[in-house]
Amino acid sequence: MSDGPVTDAADWWKLLYARRRETGLYPLLLEYPDDSFDPENGGYGADADAASYFRSAWTDDSWPPFTEWPGLSLPAGVVTDVDVCASEVATAVVRDGRAPCLALVQVMRGADTPAALNWHGMMNRMTAQELSAVLRTWEDRFGLRVVGLGHGSLYVSVAAQPTDLAQARVLAAEHYLACPDIFYDDPDLDWSTYQEDLMKRREWRFWWD
């Protein structure tokens, strides 16, 4: 982990990301050198299951118009330009001043980083292992890549957006179950149009209180 902000952090992230299979180290952009990690007690969380988590987190009024958990959203289809999208989001994250520091994590896929670090950012909602399980299924279905973390923030790129509004609504329900805080605490987020937004966004932002 860097001691502070890194000059040209986005360029370094892209270089390290391109070499991740060679080095076995996955790069993360960080808001600042963070104390919300406990890697000694981390792990990949291979036993955690995203569908089981979503089902257990569901309540009767979780995401209208669904009266019960609708199951996982269908995959978006052919996923292309995953690395290009990840690089674009890394550039935006650094340009906006959201995460100018760098860390390297000994994992092969970014979805495993919260579990491997035993990240505490979302502990009021789920375990780090459950979050990694959710991120892995989003990697597989939507070409998601983890780009950065903050004290309670998560920045990810998404190369394949849902193309069907009904499936986008199911995906919106998954987002709510994983991170309801953004729907209650983000004044710029409109519940009524969130599913439509998911059909266009190349970055998903999550924030836990």
C-alpha positions in Angstrom: 0.0 0.0 0.0 1.3 3.5 -0.8 2.0 5.9 2.0 0.0 8.6 0.3 -1.3 9.9 -3.1 0.7 8.5 -6.1 1.7 10.7 -9.0 -0.1 9.5 -12.2 -2.0 6.9 -10.1 -4.4 6.0 -13.0 -1.4 5.3 -15.3 0.2 3.1 -12.6 -3.1 1.3 -12.0 -3.4 0.5 -15.7 0.1 -0.8 -15.9 -0.3 -3.0 -12.8 -3.7 -4.2 -14.0 -2.2 -5.2 -17.3 0.4 -7.3 -15.5 -1.8 -8.8 -12.9 -1.7 -12.3 -14.3 2.1 -12.2 -14.5 2.5 -10.8 -11.0 -0.4 -12.4 -9.2 -1.1 -9.0 -7.7 -4.3 -7.0 -8.4 -4.1 -3.2 -8.2 -6.6 -1.1 -6.2 -7.1 2.7 -6.1 -7.6 3.9 -2.6 -9.0 7.1 -1.2 -6.2 7.3 1.3 -3.9 4.8 3.2 -6.7 2.9 4.9 -7.1 1.2 8.3 -10.3 -0.6 7.3 -8.5 -3.7 6.3 -7.7 -6.8 8.3 -5.9 -9.1 5.8 -4.7 -11.5 8.5 -8.3 -12.6 9.0 -9.2 -12.4 5.3 -10.0 -15.2 2.8 -11.6 -15.7 -0.6 -15.0 -16.6 0.8 -15.4 -19.4 -1.6 -18.2 -20.8 0.5 -20.3 -17.6 0.2 -23.0 -17.7 -2.4 -24.5 -14.5 -3.9 -27.9 -16.0 -4.6 -28.2 -17.2 -1.0 -27.2 -13.8 0.3 -29.8 -12.0 -1.8 -32.5 -14.4 -0.8 -31.7 -14.0 2.9 -31.6 -10.2 2.7 -34.9 -9.9 0.9 -37.9 -8.4 2.7 -41.5 -8.0 1.5 -41.0 -4.4 0.4 -37.4 -4.6 -0.8 -37.8 -3.5 -4.3 -41.3 -2.8 -5.8 -42.9 -4.1 -7.9 -41.5 -7.4 -6.8 -43.3 -9.0 -3.9 -40.7 -11.7 -3.5 -37.1 -12.2 -4.5 -37.1 -12.5 -8.3 -33.8 -14.5 -8.6 -30.6 -13.3 -10.3 -30.8 -11.0 -13.3 -29.9 -12.7 -16.5 -26.4 -12.1 -18.0 -26.1 -9.1 -20.2 -24.8 -11.2 -23.1 -21.5 -11.0 -24.9 -19.0 -9.1 -22.8 -16.4 -7.1 -24.6 -13.9 -4.2 -23.9 -13.7 -5.2 -20.2 -10.2 -3.9 -19.8 -10.9 -0.7 -21.7 -13.9 0.0 -19.6 -11.9 -0.6 -16.4 -9.2 1.8 -17.6 -11.7 4.5 -18.3 -13.2 4.2 -14.9 -9.8 4.2 -13.2 -9.0 7.5 -15.1 -12.3 9.0 -13.9 -11.8 8.0 -10.3 -8.3 9.5 -10.1 -9.3 12.6 -12.2 -12.2 13.3 -9.8 -9.8 13.0 -6.8 -11.8 10.1 -5.4 -8.9 7.7 -4.9 -5.3 8.8 -5.6 -3.5 6.1 -3.6 -2.5 2.6 -4.7 -2.5 -0.9 -3.2 -1.6 -4.3 -4.5 -3.6 -7.4 -3.4 -2.5 -11.0 -3.9 -5.5 -12.2 -5.8 -6.2 -13.0 -9.4 -9.6 -11.4 -9.7 -10.7 -8.1 -8.3 -13.9 -9.4 -6.9 -11.8 -11.3 -4.3 -10.2 -8.2 -2.9 -12.8 -7.3 -0.2 -12.7 -10.9 1.1 -8.9 -11.2 0.9 -8.5 -7.9 2.8 -11.4 -8.5 5.1 -12.5 -5.0 4.2 -14.7 -3.4 6.8 -16.4 -0.9 4.6 -19.8 -2.7 4.3 -19.8 -4.5 7.6 -23.1 -3.0 8.6 -24.8 -4.8 5.8 -22.8 -8.0 4.9 -19.5 -9.7 5.4 -16.5 -9.1 3.2 -16.9 -12.7 2.0 -20.6 -12.1 1.0 -19.6 -8.9 -0.9 -16.9 -10.8 -2.8 -19.5 -13.5 -3.8 -21.8 -10.8 -5.1 -19.0 -9.1 -7.0 -17.9 -12.4 -8.6 -21.3 -13.0 -10.0 -21.4 -9.5 -11.3 -18.0 -10.1 -12.9 -19.4 -13.2 -14.6 -22.7 -11.6 -15.8 -21.8 -8.0 -16.5 -18.0 -7.8 -17.0 -17.5 -5.9 -13.7 -14.0 -5.1 -12.5 -13.2 -3.7 -9.1 -11.2 -0.4 -9.6 -11.0 1.1 -6.1 -12.1 1.3 -2.5 -12.6 4.0 0.1 -13.4 3.8 3.7 -16.9 2.9 2.9 -17.0 3.3 -0.9 -16.5 0.9 -3.8 -15.8 1.9 -7.4 -16.3 -0.7 -10.2 -16.4 -0.7 -14.0 -19.2 -2.4 -15.9 -18.5 -3.4 -19.5 -21.9 -5.0 -20.3 -25.0 -3.2 -19.2 -28.4 -5.0 -19.2 -30.3 -4.3 -22.4 -33.8 -5.4 -21.2 -35.7 -3.1 -18.8 -37.2 -6.0 -16.9 -33.8 -7.5 -16.3 -32.4 -4.1 -15.3 -35.1 -3.9 -12.7 -34.0 -7.2 -11.3 -30.4 -6.0 -11.2 -31.6 -2.8 -9.4 -33.1 -5.1 -6.8 -29.7 -6.8 -6.4 -28.0 -3.4 -5.9 -30.5 -2.5 -3.3 -30.0 -5.7 -1.4 -26.2 -5.3 -1.5 -26.2 -1.6 -0.7 -29.5 0.0 0.4 -27.5 3.0 1.9 -27.1 4.7 -1.5 -30.9 4.7 -2.1 -31.6 6.4 1.2 -28.5 8.6 1.5 -27.7 9.8 -2.0 -29.7 12.9 -2.8 -28.8 12.7 -6.5 -30.2 9.1 -6.9 -33.7 8.7 -8.2 -35.3 5.4 -7.3 -37.8 5.6 -10.2 -35.1 5.9 -12.9 -32.3 3.8 -11.4 -33.0 0.7 -13.5 -32.9 2.8 -16.7 -29.6 4.3 -15.6 -28.2 0.8 -15.2 -28.7 0.3 -18.9 -26.3 3.1 -19.7 -23.8 3.3 -16.8 -20.2 2.1 -17.2 -19.4 2.7 -13.6 -21.3 1.5 -10.5 -20.7 3.4 -7.3 -21.6 1.9 -3.9 -21.3 3.6 -0.5 -22.1 2.1 2.9 -22.8 4.3 6.0 
